[in-house]
Amino acid sequence: MNHKNIMTANRILLGLVMLVPGLLKLFVIGSDAVVGMLSSNVLFSWAPGFWAWVLILSEIVFGIAILASWKLEYTVWPPIVIMLVAAFTVAWGNWPTFLMHLVIASNYLILKKSR
């Protein structure tokens, strides 16, 4: 497998890493559950409804943008922020999950550099 094929597979998987959870939050889990999750976090407790919709829409929009390979030098930054915030808030203390979020964030950086 050559470098281009590997980077294409990486881009598709990273796009799905954003898109699928966003769609699940929108259609299965529901925004109320996301609001509840964010309400317990001091970073987002001042406006959890607002941040829930920012998260849901960001995951969907940037997942699609990455799948479409649209302006990757810019579109990878929100997913990087999402992964880092999730790592240091939700995944903190669960070391395998924490490290997984960091690895995913670093892969978005690699995707940005590949262009």
Secondary structure as GFF3:
##gff-version 3
##sequence-region A 1 115
A	DSSP	alpha_helix	3	24	.	.	.	ID=ss1
A	DSSP	pi_helix	25	29	.	.	.	ID=ss2
A	DSSP	alpha_helix	31	39	.	.	.	ID=ss3
A	DSSP	alpha_helix	48	67	.	.	.	ID=ss4
A	DSSP	alpha_helix	72	75	.	.	.	ID=ss5
A	DSSP	alpha_helix	77	88	.	.	.	ID=ss6
A	DSSP	alpha_helix	95	113	.	.	.	ID=ss7
###
